[in-house]
């Protein structure tokens, strides 16, 4: 079964975390999580598949993207193959109030502390997360979730939008883990920024689906104002799609190159486009689909929350800092 067919057959059971977990497991069992790896020559296909899941359900996409990213990271760092049928969360947030320490005892790595923003922690079989060793170096570790030292709390997540993905806090007390790569490898590898563009592809997929609702509306009746909004949406999505295609091609052409500037630009463009789509589709379609179209209403509630994986002006400032040191003529055709 292809991904499109699977999504069409699985439209129910996505309103709660348990249903999302069951759907993710079914996708893994069907081999639908085996996306092309970034930089392997089919990066655009990877982005397209992520976008498809996003347009279907963003909470499912959050879990699916995290699982797919974890698989790509483990491949990138030459980790042991994950257990058959396993499902993974990828948790790298580092707020000052939640920090996991890792120490080595013999052949084992033991975790202690709290990790925030752990999407799907209650339903995945494994977590891939960042922790800090005694030298304050960041170490990526893989941890089975079904062990006494792991507690998935109900804390840290009161969201309405994206509520079902349950990005809760997880606490660790002498939980056994496996080191993935060496200290610092997670951030230093080129694939870190490739994954950042993959998240933007998810934003794009949800925005594209919202835009389809507006296109279908305009196809059925000619309303000048709605058509103007559709024109604005098309402009935004055309630019965003062009940026994603260009980014995918550049990642495939130079898989080992530093992709930070590429990723920051792509994420900024896609975020702006998604916000424009939210604005224009809402004004063009009015209250009707918000109240009567469950799929549309869910995407409208979820997408603004998902977009906050961007750090807004902080990310734009980081982009500006990268651009400021570029040689002249950066924007010339």
N, C-alpha and C positions, 0 to 999 in steps of 0.2 A: 504494500500500500504506500502511495506517495504521501507527502506531507499535506497537500491540499485535500486529498480524499480523507485523510485521518481527521483533519480539522472540521470538515463538513459533517462527519459522522459523530463528532464529539462536541456538540454545542451545549450540552447540559452538564450539570455537576461541577461547574467552575465557580460557584458563588461562595465556596468555603475552602479552607486550607486543605482539608482532607480530600476533597474532590480534586483539587489541583495536584496533590501528591499522587493520587491514583492515576490521573491523566498523564503526568510526567513519567511515571513508571511504565505505563502502556506505551508511551512514545519510545522509551528506551528499549522495551521488549521488542518493538517493531523495527528497531534500528534507525529510527528517525532522528536520533541525536548524533549520528555520525556525519556531522557537517564537514565540508572541506576545511582544512586548517588554514588560518591566515597566512598569506605569503606563499601558498603552494600552487598558485596558478588559477584558482577558482574562488578567490576572495569575494568577488561580486556575487557569486551564487550563495556563499555563506551569508552575506548581508541580506540577500533577497529572501532566504529561508527564515532568517530572524524576523524580517519585516512581515512575512506572512503570519507568523505566530502572533506578533504584536497586533496586527489588524484583527485577529480573531479574539484575543483576550490578553490584556496587558499584565494581569496578575500571573497567568500561565506563562507569558513571555518572560516575566521577571525570573521565575524559577528555571525555565528552559534556557534562557541566556546564561544564567549563572552556572548551570550544569555544563552547557557547551563550552563556556569560558574555562571552567575548571579542567575539562578534558584537554583543551588546547594548551593550557598552562603546563599541565603534567607532561604532555608530549614535548613542549618547548624545553622543559628542564630535564628531559630524559628520565622521568620518574617511572617506577614500575607501573605496568598496566593496571587500571582500576579493576576491581572484582566485577565479574559478569553480572549484569542486571543492577549494578549500583547506581544510585542517584546522588548528585553532588550539589552542595551549596558553595558559593565562592564569596567569602566574607573578608573584606579588607579595610573596612571603615576603622578610623582610629581617633574617635573623640577622646578628649582628655579624661573623661569620667569612666571610660571602659577600656581596659588594657589587659592583654593576656601575656603572661610570662611563660617562657619555655626553658626547661633545664634538662640536661642530659644526665641520666643515671645508668651507667653501663651501656647496654645497647639500646636502651629505651629513651624516648623523649617524653617528658611529662609536662602537662599544661596546668596553669593555675591562673584564675582571673575571670574577667567578664568581657564578652565580646558583644558589641551593639550592632543593630541593623542586620541581623542574620535571617535573611529571607528564606522562608520554607524550612526553618530549622526543625520544626516538629514533624516533618514528613519526608525529609531526605535521609538517605542511609549514611552519608558521609559529609563532612565539611572540609573545605580547603580554606585555611585562614592564615592571616598574618599574626605573628607573635614576636616578642622581643626576648633576646637572650641576656645573659648576665653582663655582656659587654655593650648592651643597648643597641645591638644590631637586629634588623628585622629578618626574621626567619619564617619562611612559608612552611606550614605543616598540614598534613592530612590526618583527620581524626574520625574514626568510626563513632557514630552518634549513639549507638546502642551499647553503652557501657556505664557503670555506676558513677564514674567521675564527671559525667556530662548531665547538666540540668537545663532543659529548655524552659525558660520562664514565660510568663504571660505579660512581662513588663516591657516598656519602651516602645509600644506600638498602639496608638489610638487613632489610626488613620481611618477615614471614610473612603476616599479614593485609594485604590490599591490595597484595601483592607484585607482581602483574602490571602495575599501573599505572606502575611504575618511576619514582618521583619522585626522579630522580637530579640531581646537580650538572651544570651546563653552564658551560663557560668560553668567553669571548669575547675575541678579539684582533683589534682593528680590524675588527670585523664591521659591515657596513653596515646601517643601520636607518632607519626612518621615524618621525618624531615623531607621536604621536597626542594631539591637544589641546595645551594650554599647560602649563608647569610647575605642578604642584599640582592640575590638573583632575581627575585620577583619583580622589583622595580627596574633593574638594569637591563633586562632582556628587551629586545626590540618589540616583542609581541605584546608588551604592556600597553603600548599606544595603539596597536592594532585592535585590541579588545575595546579600547575607548571608542573607536570608530564603530565597532559592532553595536555598542549601546545606542549610538546615534541612529543606526539603521533601525533599531527598535522604535525610537521616537518617530522616525519617518514612516514606518509601517502603520502606526496608529493614525498619524495625521493623514496619510493616504486614504485610509478607510473612511475617515470622517469626510474627506473631500468627495469620495464617491457618493455619499448621501446627498451632497449638494449638487453634484453632476446629474444624478438621477432625478432630482427635483427639477432642475432646469430643463432636462430633456422632456419632461411631461408638461411643462407650462412655461410660457415665455414671460418672465418678469424682469424688466430692465435692471432693477436694483439687485436682484438675485444673480443675474448674469454678470453684473459688474463685480460682485463678490466672487463669483466663480472665476472670472478673469484674474483677480488678485490671487486667489488660491492656486490657480494654474501657474502663475508667474513664480510664486514661492516654491511650489513643489518641483517645477522644472529646474530651477536653480539648485535645489537640494539634491535632486536625483543626479544632476550633472556632477555635483561635488562628490557624491558617494561613488559614482562610477569612476571618476578620476582618482579618488583615494584608493579604491580597490586595485586599479591598474598600477598605481605607483607602489603599493604594498607588494604586489606580485612581481613587479620589475626590480624592486630593491628591498627584498625581505629582511635584510640585516641592517638597513639604514635606520638612523634615528628618526622616528616618525612623529616626534612630539609636535612640531609645528604643523604638520599635515593633520594630525588628529585634533589639535586645538581649533584649527580653522574649520574643519569639517563639523565638529560638534557645535561650534558657534553658529554656523550657517543653518544646520538642521534644527537647532533649538529655535532660532528666529523664525524659520519657516513653519515649524509646528505651532508656535504661538500665533502666527498670522492665520493659519488654518482654523485654529480654535476661535479666533476673533471673527473671521469672516463667515464661517459656517453658522455660528451661533446667531449672528445678526441677520443672515439671509433666511434661515429656516424658522426662526422664532421659537416659541415655547413647545410647539408640537412634538418634535422628536425627543426633546429633553424629558417629556412626560409620557410619551406613548411608544417610543422605540427603545427597548431595553438595551440593545447593543450599542446604539448611538449614545445613550445616556451614560452607560458604563464607561465607554471610551472617554467621554467628555469629563467624567469625574476622575478617571484614573490618569489620563495623560499629564495634566499639570503636576501631579505628584511625581510621576516617573521623570518628568523633565527636571525635577530638582536634584537629580543626580549631577546635573550641572551646578557649579557654584557661582553662577550668574556673573556679577561684576568682578569677582575674584578671578574667575577663569578668563574673562576678557582682559583684565589687567595682565595676567600671565601671558596671554597671547600678544598683547601690546609690547611687553618686555622682549619677547622673542623677535617680534617684527622690528623693533627699534634698532637692533644690532645687525639687521640684514643690510647688505649693500644696497645702494640706490637702484631704482628701476624695478623694484619688487613687483609692481602692478602693471608694468608695461606689457602690451600685447606682442 
